[in-house]
């Protein structure tokens, strides 16, 4: 994905479909449409996964909480959401095995009556998964639970249920979807903002755009337009119709990262119901421990940050359910993300809103996809493209291919590569594992792309050669693009990321031809 080449095509060609938004769903729409044979353009105002799609809990899951709501509230839509998500979980694990893996989760039980409740509920979760289940759930007594997870609160512990879901690298997955879309013929460009929509007679025929990096403005011609901007969906809808009613309700989910010593490397913990009916996770993630999450109504804003109250809430509950005394001094990094929920005027509690999705088509043929969850991005994209093909009357188009279309890097299992990579490229085993996890079968190309394979910062496996590769092959344009989304250092260790900024800026200056003033600005 060489940005200059992609931008040139955006300025000179016309398209069947313009996708606005480069998060998981937008990139998924571009990939689905391009792989069916449509001529597709995608623009993203910031960077791929800059907002919601890089700020998830890193789980590919059906949603145990939603399954409980399905039966306690007799809500068939919630059941369908879980069923579809479990099917998609299996598909994602097969499409990007280098970025995804099964993860056992332990659910501690502190009330005797909850033993049969959670045991039977998670057995039902297995049953809905069918042949796609990742492993059988099982009950363990309190002694075994504490042996597995010594930091569990011991008082009144009745045992635990162990079940399986998937874990993934969300921002890397998003970038990989966009890169695969480019391989299938899509024209994809980040840091390009839609400023207005173009109409010919009654229907949309493209958009006016603005390059946030260079300041250039131009128009993109397209027969159909998809709005896949997540929490910002209503902003684009208002460009189409200034009187449009709101269809998005935003919820904030905050997470924090602490040392890996607080969670076993191969198992996470899920507390399905805290004293205020929220969900609490303690998950191993890239050698660290990920803790979350909140679920509170939130205003729409770029780059949201967790509040002091968010962090206090998470620390209070993790210390309550685990034998820990975590304080803000233990926090290595934290972030907040906006969940785009389908608005329901009768619901004031965002935790109760469905994670199902909605596809809206206006009179001018703006197709907006909103809601859903990371796990179901592919299904959402497929259904959106189905509507585009129907409304746009595109003939001779293939059926969706994405259920079997592997993402780039998935050509070889990562487990077979890292030892050979470490030896061939003279790098540490931890860096070799990291490269195989992030880039899959393209890991060796990453090593070969730089002038050296030195560590970017001590204590982390990231290499300097990744910076140049991110600029040349993955569309990275800013230091934040590299440190937050091509690498995940900013999400893992904020101080280490800050220390890496000067070196990353110098490497990007050499790669992208920045002026001294541009480099100084990026270092800030």
Long-range contacts (C-beta under 8 A, 24 or more apart in sequence): 1-178, 1-179, 1-182, 1-188, 1-473, 1-474, 1-475, 2-472, 2-473, 2-475, 3-189, 3-190, 3-475, 3-477, 6-182, 6-187, 6-188, 6-189, 6-475, 7-189, 7-192, 7-211, 9-41, 9-187, 10-41, 10-43, 10-187, 10-189, 10-192, 10-209, 10-218, 10-220, 11-218, 13-39, 13-41, 13-187, 14-39, 14-206, 14-220, 14-221, 14-222, 15-39, 15-40, 15-41, 15-187, 15-220, 15-221, 15-222, 15-223, 16-40, 16-222, 16-223, 16-224, 16-392, 16-394, 17-41, 17-222, 17-223, 17-224, 17-225, 17-226, 17-388, 17-392, 18-42, 18-43, 18-206, 18-207, 18-220, 18-222, 18-224, 18-225, 18-226, 19-43, 19-225, 19-226, 19-228, 20-194, 20-207, 20-225, 20-226, 20-227, 20-228, 20-229, 20-236, 21-227, 21-228, 21-229, 21-230, 21-232, 22-46, 22-47, 22-48, 22-49, 22-50, 22-174, 22-178, 22-188, 22-190, 23-48, 23-49, 23-50, 23-51, 23-52, 23-53, 23-174, 23-228, 23-229, 23-230, 24-49, 24-53, 24-170, 24-173, 24-174, 24-177, 24-374, 24-377, 25-228, 25-230, 25-369, 25-372, 25-377, 25-380, 25-381, 25-384, 26-226, 26-228, 26-229, 27-174, 27-177, 27-178, 27-181, 27-188, 28-177, 28-377, 28-378, 28-380, 28-381, 28-402, 29-226, 29-228, 29-369, 29-381, 29-384, 29-385, 30-178, 30-181, 30-186, 30-188, 31-177, 31-178, 31-180, 31-181, 31-184, 31-186, 31-381, 31-402, 31-405, 32-378, 32-381, 32-382, 32-384, 32-385, 32-400, 32-401, 32-402, 33-186, 33-385, 33-388, 34-181, 34-184, 34-185, 34-186, 35-181, 35-184, 35-398, 35-400, 35-401, 35-402, 35-405, 36-385, 36-389, 36-397, 36-398, 36-399, 36-400, 36-401, 37-396, 37-397, 37-398, 38-385, 38-388, 38-389, 38-394, 38-397, 39-185, 40-181, 40-185, 40-186, 40-187, 41-186, 41-187, 41-188, 41-189, 41-220, 41-222, 42-178, 42-181, 42-186, 42-187, 42-188, 42-189, 43-189, 43-190, 43-192, 43-193, 43-194, 43-207, 43-209, 43-220, 44-188, 44-189, 44-190, 44-191, 44-192, 45-191, 45-192, 45-193, 45-194, 45-212, 46-190, 46-191, 46-212, 46-302, 47-190, 47-191, 47-475, 47-476, 47-477, 47-478, 47-480, 47-481, 47-485, 48-171, 48-174, 48-175, 48-178, 48-190, 48-475, 48-485, 49-170, 49-171, 49-174, 49-175, 49-485, 50-303, 50-484, 50-485, 51-230, 51-231, 51-232, 51-302, 51-303, 51-337, 51-338, 52-230, 52-231, 52-337, 52-338, 52-339, 52-340, 53-170, 53-171, 53-174, 53-230, 53-374, 54-170, 54-171, 54-174, 54-337, 54-484, 54-485, 54-491, 55-170, 55-253, 55-255, 55-335, 55-336, 55-337, 56-170, 56-253, 56-337, 56-374, 57-253, 57-255, 57-281, 57-283, 57-290, 57-292, 57-293, 58-167, 58-168, 58-169, 58-170, 58-283, 58-285, 58-290, 59-103, 59-165, 59-166, 59-167, 59-168, 59-281, 59-283, 59-375, 60-88, 60-89, 60-92, 60-93, 60-100, 60-165, 60-166, 60-167, 60-168, 60-374, 60-375, 61-85, 61-89, 61-165, 61-166, 61-375, 62-86, 62-89, 62-125, 62-128, 62-129, 62-165, 62-375, 63-355, 63-373, 64-121, 64-122, 64-125, 64-163, 64-270, 64-272, 65-272, 65-279, 66-354, 66-355, 67-121, 67-124, 67-125, 67-128, 68-121, 68-272, 69-352, 75-354, 77-354, 77-356, 78-354, 78-356, 80-356, 81-354, 81-355, 81-356, 81-376, 82-125, 82-128, 83-128, 84-376, 84-379, 85-373, 85-375, 85-376, 86-125, 86-128, 86-129, 86-132, 87-132, 88-375, 88-376, 88-377, 88-378, 88-379, 89-129, 89-132, 89-134, 89-165, 89-166, 89-375, 90-129, 90-132, 91-378, 91-403, 92-166, 92-168, 92-173, 92-375, 92-378, 93-134, 93-166, 94-406, 95-378, 95-402, 95-404, 95-405, 95-406, 95-407, 95-410, 96-168, 96-173, 96-176, 96-406, 96-407, 96-409, 96-410, 96-440, 97-410, 97-413, 97-414, 97-440, 98-409, 98-410, 98-413, 98-414, 98-436, 98-437, 98-438, 98-439, 98-440, 98-441, 99-168, 99-169, 99-172, 99-173, 99-176, 99-407, 99-409, 99-437, 99-438, 99-440, 100-166, 100-167, 100-168, 100-173, 101-166, 101-167, 101-168, 102-134, 102-135, 102-164, 102-165, 102-166, 102-167, 103-164, 103-165, 103-166, 103-167, 103-266, 103-267, 103-268, 103-283, 103-284, 104-135, 104-162, 104-163, 104-164, 104-266, 104-267, 104-268, 105-162, 105-163, 105-164, 105-165, 105-267, 105-268, 105-269, 105-270, 106-145, 106-148, 106-149, 106-160, 106-161, 106-162, 106-267, 106-268, 106-269, 106-270, 107-160, 107-161, 107-162, 107-163, 107-269, 107-270, 107-271, 107-272, 108-145, 108-149, 108-152, 108-153, 108-157, 108-159, 108-160, 108-269, 108-271, 108-321, 109-157, 109-158, 109-159, 109-160, 109-161, 110-153, 110-156, 110-157, 110-158, 111-156, 111-158, 112-158, 114-158, 115-139, 115-158, 115-159, 118-161, 118-272, 119-161, 122-161, 122-163, 125-163, 126-163, 133-164, 134-164, 134-165, 134-166, 135-163, 135-164, 137-161, 137-162, 137-163, 137-164, 138-162, 148-264, 148-267, 149-264, 149-267, 149-269, 150-323, 151-262, 151-263, 151-322, 151-323, 151-324, 152-269, 152-321, 152-322, 152-323, 153-320, 153-321, 153-322, 153-323, 154-323, 162-267, 167-268, 167-283, 167-285, 169-286, 169-437, 169-438, 169-488, 170-374, 171-484, 171-485, 171-486, 171-488, 171-491, 172-438, 172-485, 172-486, 172-488, 173-407, 174-485, 175-474, 175-475, 175-485, 175-486, 176-407, 176-408, 176-409, 177-377, 177-407, 178-475, 179-407, 179-408, 179-473, 179-474, 180-405, 180-407, 180-408, 183-408, 188-475, 189-475, 190-475, 190-477, 190-481, 191-477, 191-478, 194-236, 194-239, 196-239, 197-225, 197-236, 197-239, 197-240, 197-364, 197-366, 199-364, 202-363, 202-364, 203-364, 203-365, 204-240, 204-364, 204-365, 204-366, 213-477, 223-392, 224-365, 224-367, 224-388, 224-391, 224-392, 225-365, 225-366, 225-367, 226-367, 226-368, 226-369, 226-384, 226-388, 227-366, 227-367, 227-368, 227-369, 228-368, 228-369, 228-384, 230-338, 230-340, 230-370, 231-300, 231-338, 231-339, 231-340, 232-300, 233-340, 233-368, 233-369, 233-370, 234-300, 235-300, 236-366, 236-368, 237-360, 237-362, 237-366, 237-368, 240-362, 240-364, 240-366, 241-362, 241-364, 244-362, 246-343, 247-342, 247-343, 247-358, 247-360, 247-368, 247-370, 248-340, 248-341, 248-342, 248-343, 248-370, 248-371, 249-297, 249-341, 249-342, 249-343, 249-344, 249-347, 249-350, 249-353, 250-297, 250-298, 250-299, 250-300, 250-338, 250-339, 250-340, 250-341, 250-350, 251-295, 251-296, 251-297, 251-298, 251-338, 251-339, 251-341, 251-350, 251-351, 251-353, 252-294, 252-295, 252-296, 252-297, 252-298, 252-304, 252-310, 252-336, 252-337, 252-338, 252-339, 253-292, 253-293, 253-294, 253-295, 253-336, 253-337, 253-338, 253-339, 254-292, 254-293, 254-294, 254-306, 254-307, 254-310, 254-311, 254-313, 254-314, 254-334, 254-335, 254-336, 255-290, 255-291, 255-292, 255-293, 255-306, 255-314, 255-334, 255-335, 255-336, 255-337, 256-290, 256-291, 256-292, 256-306, 256-311, 256-314, 256-315, 256-331, 256-333, 256-334, 257-285, 257-288, 257-289, 257-290, 257-291, 257-331, 257-332, 257-333, 257-334, 257-491, 257-492, 257-493, 258-288, 258-289, 258-291, 258-326, 258-330, 258-331, 258-332, 259-288, 259-289, 259-330, 259-332, 260-284, 260-287, 260-288, 260-289, 261-289, 262-289, 262-322, 262-324, 262-326, 263-289, 269-322, 271-317, 271-321, 274-317, 274-320, 274-321, 275-320, 277-351, 278-317, 278-351, 280-314, 280-317, 280-318, 280-321, 282-318, 282-322, 285-492, 286-488, 286-492, 287-492, 288-332, 288-492, 288-493, 291-318, 291-326, 294-336, 295-339, 295-350, 295-351, 296-350, 297-348, 297-350, 298-336, 298-338, 300-338, 301-338, 304-336, 304-337, 304-338, 305-334, 305-335, 305-336, 306-334, 306-335, 306-336, 307-336, 310-336, 332-492, 332-493, 332-494, 332-495, 333-490, 333-491, 333-492, 333-493, 333-494, 333-497, 334-494, 335-491, 340-370, 340-371, 341-371, 342-370, 342-371, 357-383, 359-383, 359-384, 359-387, 361-387, 361-391, 365-391, 365-392, 367-391, 378-402, 378-403, 408-440, 408-442, 409-439, 409-440, 409-441, 409-442, 409-443, 410-440, 410-441, 411-440, 411-441, 412-440, 412-441, 414-440, 414-443, 417-441, 417-443, 417-444, 418-443, 421-447, 425-453, 426-453, 427-453, 427-463, 428-461, 430-461, 431-455, 431-461, 431-462, 431-463, 433-461, 434-461, 434-462, 435-463, 435-466, 438-466, 438-487, 445-469, 449-473, 456-487, 456-489, 456-500, 456-503, 456-504, 457-489, 457-496, 457-499, 457-500, 459-493, 459-496, 460-489, 460-492, 460-493, 460-496, 462-487, 462-489, 462-500, 464-503, 464-507, 467-504, 467-507, 467-508, 467-511, 468-507, 468-511, 471-508, 471-511, 471-512, 472-511, 476-508, 477-512, 478-522, 479-504, 479-505, 479-508, 479-522, 479-523, 482-508
